[in-house]
Amino acid sequence: MFPKVPDQHKVGQPLISNGLGVLYVLFTTVYLFLLYFSDLIKSPANVSAPISAPLILAACILFGGFMGLLDDWIDLKWRYKAFMPLIAALPLIYYAKETGARTSIALPFIGTIQFGSIYFYVIIPLIVMIVTNTVNQLGGLNGLETICPAIVILGLMAVSPLYSLMVGPLIFWLILAYFNFQGKVFVGNSGSFAIGITIASFAVISDLKLSLLVSILPYIFNSAIILLMVFFTRKKAKVSFDGEKLSSDHRRSLITVITYHRPLTEKQVVGIIALIVGIFTLIGVLIQLL
């Protein structure tokens, strides 16, 4: 049913089914629609318009899956797909305005920054665009596209009153993550884009802006290095595989920073990055609680 692509970091480059992230999109959409029809998650009491968090989240995830499929089909250039997630921000802007979402963010040691209407038309689109693209960029190794984002969403769920939105999708997500980590399946762009938009949308709906920002700092660091290197040197990040371990002779991404003159197995690299993401997610959770 799914196209097969070679696993570049395995001996013999075996062919692996790709694009199984579309199953996450389908399962999550059905789950969220069932939540909506069962009316388990109520609209805020101060909202008179017919608005539903499950429907808003479903709309965003559907667009993320579609965007990933489109990228798989025609291999979109980064200058195009970098801005495509902005369309998925439209339902979130509507939800935030109708529910009277806070337009400020409280930063430690700095204080509260009030954005006003800029929050709806600039900050929310930036959140969606940055999170979706940075999650998509930190990939290429088995498990990175699924395990690390799952850590972030778990942290957000831990401090969100709307955690039930993600219980079912997270279970399915973790099943995919297990097989992805074992090198049995690839989620493809349809999965990584949908997962990125899931994180951004859930954070906006739950009003967890600061926790999200802290949690994705490793992703932002990775994307910043990649973009700076491409802009100034026109060279992309890549790792060498000797049949057992990965290594690199440059530092142009988070993966190549970790493997710079330090041969590691693929699972070791994924484990280190997952630990880094876990530490920043824990800090984001603690900041939210305190």
C-alpha positions as CSV (number, residue, x, y, z in Angstrom):
1,M,0.0,0.0,0.0
2,F,2.8,2.4,0.8
3,P,5.9,3.3,-1.3
4,K,9.2,1.9,-0.1
5,V,12.4,3.9,0.3
6,P,15.9,2.8,1.3
7,D,17.0,3.1,4.9
8,Q,20.3,5.0,4.4
9,H,21.7,4.1,7.8
10,K,21.3,0.3,7.6
11,V,23.6,-2.2,6.0
12,G,22.4,-3.0,2.5
13,Q,19.9,-0.1,2.7
14,P,16.8,-2.2,3.0
15,L,13.5,-0.8,1.6
16,I,11.1,0.5,4.3
17,S,7.5,1.5,3.9
18,N,7.2,5.2,3.9
19,G,4.4,7.7,4.6
20,L,2.6,5.8,7.4
21,G,2.1,9.1,9.1
22,V,-1.1,9.4,7.1
23,L,-2.5,6.7,9.4
24,Y,-1.9,9.0,12.3
25,V,-3.7,11.8,10.5
26,L,-6.7,9.5,9.8
27,F,-6.9,8.0,13.3
28,T,-6.5,11.4,15.0
29,T,-9.1,13.0,12.9
30,V,-11.7,10.3,13.6
31,Y,-10.8,10.4,17.4
32,L,-11.3,14.2,17.5
33,F,-14.6,14.0,15.6
34,L,-15.8,11.4,18.0
35,L,-14.9,13.8,20.9
36,Y,-16.9,16.5,19.2
37,F,-20.0,14.4,18.6
38,S,-19.9,13.0,22.1
39,D,-19.6,16.5,23.4
40,L,-17.1,15.4,26.0
41,I,-15.1,18.7,25.7
42,K,-17.3,21.7,26.2
43,S,-16.7,25.1,24.6
44,P,-15.7,27.8,27.1
45,A,-18.6,29.2,29.1
46,N,-17.9,32.8,27.9
47,V,-18.2,31.8,24.2
48,S,-21.5,32.1,22.4
49,A,-20.3,31.1,19.0
50,P,-20.4,27.4,18.0
51,I,-16.7,26.6,18.4
52,S,-15.0,23.3,19.3
53,A,-11.4,22.6,20.3
54,P,-11.5,19.1,18.8
55,L,-12.8,20.4,15.4
56,I,-10.2,23.2,15.3
57,L,-7.4,20.7,16.1
58,A,-8.7,18.2,13.6
59,A,-8.7,20.9,10.9
60,C,-5.1,21.8,11.6
61,I,-3.9,18.2,11.6
62,L,-5.7,17.5,8.4
63,F,-4.0,20.4,6.7
64,G,-0.6,19.2,8.1
65,G,-1.1,15.7,6.6
66,F,-2.2,17.2,3.3
67,M,0.8,19.5,3.2
68,G,3.1,16.5,3.9
69,L,1.5,14.4,1.2
70,L,1.9,17.3,-1.2
71,D,5.6,17.5,-0.4
72,D,6.0,13.8,-0.9
73,W,4.3,14.0,-4.3
74,I,6.1,17.0,-5.8
75,D,9.0,17.6,-3.5
76,L,8.3,21.2,-2.6
77,K,11.2,23.6,-2.3
78,W,11.8,24.9,1.2
79,R,11.0,28.5,0.3
80,Y,7.4,27.3,-0.5
81,K,6.7,24.8,2.2
82,A,8.2,27.0,4.9
83,F,5.2,29.3,4.6
84,M,2.5,26.8,3.9
85,P,1.7,26.1,7.5
86,L,0.4,29.7,7.8
87,I,-2.8,28.4,6.3
88,A,-3.3,26.0,9.2
89,A,-3.1,29.0,11.5
90,L,-6.4,30.4,10.3
91,P,-8.6,28.0,12.5
92,L,-6.4,28.8,15.5
93,I,-6.7,32.5,15.0
94,Y,-10.5,32.1,14.9
95,Y,-10.5,29.9,18.0
96,A,-8.2,32.3,20.0
97,K,-10.3,35.3,19.1
98,E,-13.6,33.7,19.9
99,T,-12.4,32.2,23.2
100,G,-10.8,35.4,24.4
101,A,-7.3,33.9,24.6
102,R,-4.6,35.8,26.5
103,T,-2.6,37.9,24.2
104,S,0.4,38.2,26.6
105,I,3.3,36.0,27.6
106,A,5.1,36.1,30.9
107,L,8.8,35.6,30.6
108,P,11.1,34.8,33.6
109,F,13.3,37.7,34.6
110,I,11.7,39.9,32.0
111,G,8.0,40.2,32.9
112,T,4.8,40.1,31.0
113,I,4.8,41.2,27.3
114,Q,1.5,42.3,25.9
115,F,1.0,41.7,22.2
116,G,-2.6,42.8,21.8
117,S,-4.0,42.1,18.3
118,I,-0.5,41.2,17.1
119,Y,-0.9,37.9,18.9
120,F,-3.7,36.8,16.7
121,Y,-2.3,37.9,13.3
122,V,1.5,37.5,13.8
123,I,2.4,35.4,16.9
124,I,0.0,32.5,16.2
125,P,1.0,32.2,12.6
126,L,4.7,32.4,13.6
127,I,4.2,29.6,16.2
128,V,2.6,27.3,13.6
129,M,5.2,28.1,11.0
130,I,8.2,27.7,13.2
131,V,7.1,24.6,15.1
132,T,6.0,22.7,12.0
133,N,9.1,23.4,10.0
134,T,11.6,22.9,12.9
135,V,10.0,19.5,13.7
136,N,10.2,18.5,10.1
137,Q,13.9,19.6,9.8
138,L,15.0,17.5,12.8
139,G,14.7,14.1,11.1
140,G,16.5,11.6,9.0
141,L,17.2,9.0,11.7
142,N,14.8,6.3,12.9
143,G,12.7,7.7,15.7
144,L,13.6,11.4,15.5
145,E,10.3,12.3,13.8
146,T,8.2,10.5,16.4
147,I,9.9,10.0,19.7
148,C,11.2,13.5,20.3
149,P,7.9,15.3,19.4
150,A,6.1,12.8,21.6
151,I,8.2,14.0,24.5
152,V,7.2,17.6,23.8
153,I,3.5,16.7,23.5
154,L,3.6,14.7,26.8
155,G,5.0,17.7,28.5
156,L,2.3,20.0,27.2
157,M,-0.4,17.5,28.1
158,A,0.9,17.3,31.7
159,V,0.1,21.0,32.2
160,S,-3.0,21.3,30.0
161,P,-6.6,21.0,31.1
162,L,-7.4,19.8,27.6
163,Y,-5.1,16.8,27.8
164,S,-7.9,14.4,26.8
165,L,-7.7,15.9,23.2
166,M,-4.5,14.0,22.8
167,V,-4.9,10.8,24.8
168,G,-6.0,8.6,21.8
169,P,-3.7,10.2,19.2
170,L,-0.7,9.9,21.6
171,I,-1.3,6.2,22.0
172,F,-1.4,5.7,18.2
173,W,1.6,8.1,17.9
174,L,3.7,6.0,20.3
175,I,2.9,2.8,18.5
176,L,4.2,4.4,15.3
177,A,7.2,5.7,17.2
178,Y,8.1,2.1,18.4
179,F,8.1,0.7,14.8
180,N,9.8,3.9,13.5
181,F,12.6,3.6,16.1
182,Q,13.0,-0.1,15.1
183,G,13.4,0.9,11.5
184,K,10.2,-1.0,10.5
185,V,8.3,2.1,9.1
186,F,8.8,5.7,8.1
187,V,6.2,8.3,8.9
188,G,7.2,10.5,5.9
189,N,6.5,14.2,5.5
190,S,2.8,13.5,6.0
191,G,3.6,12.4,9.5
192,S,6.3,14.9,10.4
193,F,4.2,17.9,9.2
194,A,1.0,16.6,10.9
195,I,3.0,16.0,14.1
196,G,4.5,19.4,14.0
197,I,1.2,21.1,13.5
198,T,-0.3,19.0,16.3
199,I,2.2,20.3,18.8
200,A,1.8,23.9,17.7
201,S,-2.1,23.8,17.6
202,F,-2.4,22.0,20.9
203,A,-0.1,24.6,22.6
204,V,-2.1,27.5,21.2
205,I,-5.5,25.9,22.1
206,S,-4.2,25.2,25.6
207,D,-2.5,28.6,25.9
208,L,0.9,27.1,26.7
209,K,3.1,29.5,24.7
210,L,6.0,29.7,27.1
211,S,6.2,25.9,27.7
212,L,6.2,25.3,24.0
213,L,8.9,27.9,23.4
214,V,11.2,26.3,26.0
215,S,10.5,22.7,24.9
216,I,11.3,23.3,21.2
217,L,14.6,25.2,21.8
218,P,16.6,22.1,20.6
219,Y,14.5,22.2,17.4
220,I,15.1,25.9,16.9
221,F,18.9,25.4,17.5
222,N,19.0,22.7,14.9
223,S,17.1,24.7,12.3
224,A,19.2,27.8,13.0
225,I,22.4,26.0,12.3
226,I,21.1,24.4,9.2
227,L,19.8,27.6,7.7
228,L,22.9,29.6,8.6
229,M,25.2,27.0,7.1
230,V,23.1,26.8,3.9
231,F,23.0,30.6,3.7
232,F,26.7,31.3,4.3
233,T,28.4,28.2,2.9
234,R,25.8,26.7,0.6
235,K,26.6,23.3,2.2
236,K,24.1,20.9,3.7
237,A,24.5,18.7,6.8
238,K,25.2,15.0,6.3
239,V,26.6,12.1,8.3
240,S,28.8,9.2,7.2
241,F,27.8,5.6,7.8
242,D,30.5,3.0,8.1
243,G,28.2,0.1,8.3
244,E,27.8,0.3,12.1
245,K,28.1,3.9,13.3
246,L,27.4,7.4,12.2
247,S,30.0,10.2,12.2
248,S,30.5,13.7,10.7
249,D,33.4,16.0,9.9
250,H,31.4,19.2,10.2
251,R,28.9,20.8,12.5
252,R,25.9,22.0,10.4
253,S,23.0,20.5,12.4
254,L,22.2,19.1,15.8
255,I,22.9,15.6,14.5
256,T,26.3,16.5,13.1
257,V,27.2,18.4,16.3
258,I,26.6,15.3,18.3
259,T,28.5,13.0,15.9
260,Y,31.3,15.4,15.1
261,H,34.4,13.2,15.2
262,R,32.4,11.0,17.6
263,P,31.2,7.8,16.0
264,L,27.8,6.7,17.5
265,T,25.1,4.2,16.5
266,E,21.9,5.5,15.1
267,K,20.0,4.6,18.3
268,Q,22.6,6.3,20.4
269,V,22.2,9.6,18.5
270,V,18.4,9.4,18.7
271,G,18.7,8.7,22.4
272,I,20.9,11.7,23.1
273,I,18.7,14.0,21.1
274,A,15.6,12.6,22.9
275,L,17.3,13.3,26.3
276,I,18.1,16.9,25.3
277,V,14.5,17.4,24.2
278,G,13.3,15.8,27.4
279,I,15.4,18.1,29.5
280,F,14.1,21.3,27.8
281,T,10.5,19.9,28.0
282,L,10.9,19.3,31.7
283,I,12.2,22.9,32.1
284,G,9.2,24.2,30.1
285,V,6.8,22.2,32.3
286,L,8.4,23.4,35.5
287,I,8.2,27.0,34.4
288,Q,4.5,26.6,33.6
289,L,3.8,25.1,37.0
290,L,5.8,27.7,38.9
